[in-house]
Amino acid sequence: MLHPVTSSFIARLRAQDQAAWFDLWETFGPVLRIQLSKWGRGRIGSETVKDLSQETMAALSDSIDRYDPGKGARFSTWLLAIAKHVLGDELDRRGAKKRNSSKKAAEFDESWMTASATMGADAAYEAAVFGSKVEAALRIVEKECEFVDYSIYRMRVLENQPGKDVAASLGMSEPTISRRLARVREALRARLAEVISTYSFTDEERQEAERNGLTLNPNKADDALFDEAIGEIFHKQAELRREDESATRR
């Protein structure tokens, strides 16, 4: 059964809600572009990669309300299957053009929604997909929190600056820094739970946060581990963004 938050997001996509489309693109676009580039192996350029990633999103929107989690595919695996299908169609069209023949695009049906060991969903890809969800939650919290509060979280957690240095640079006491830091952490946990629910179709996916060191129902001892895990994921996603931006400039 789909989570209510997931169902609501699907309804927005089906209604062509542009904000929902943007959220989907902003969250998973870089992961898709990098994966398509790897599969293309120089056969497709950066502009084609961008076009195919958009086609993947369109196919996802068209079929998302038919998704059946009972068939075994995680959201990330399903997204990868759609991208592979879209890339295969593009390469087939190119091959047909060279042979001066025509080839009808393969139909995208529910058979692509099953779990598959051949989809190439390796650990790096799965980590990037989960990291994209964390990054999306951070973007939401940055918009919602007070500027100073998020700046403190950025300096302490994302930039790993010592608390005393942050306090000195902002002219605050360390206890004040800790209190403001806790506000953002609490907001981030709430938003992370929502983002994971939005893009998760299976219990396994909904448990990703815990497996990645992000306890969403914590006690005080979990706070430092949570911040450490967020910092590590943030830096990995920053590297992924740089890789994506470098590829699109080629």
LINGIRA-V242323 format. One record per helix or strand. SS is the DSSP state (2 for helix, 1 for strand). FROM is the first residue (numbers start at 1). TO is the last residue. If there is no record, write none. Layout:
SS:FROM:TO
SS:FROM:TO
//
This chain:
2:4:14
2:18:40
2:46:66
2:69:71
1:72:72
2:75:98
2:110:113
1:114:114
2:123:144
2:147:158
2:163:170
2:174:198
2:203:206
2:208:211
2:220:248
//
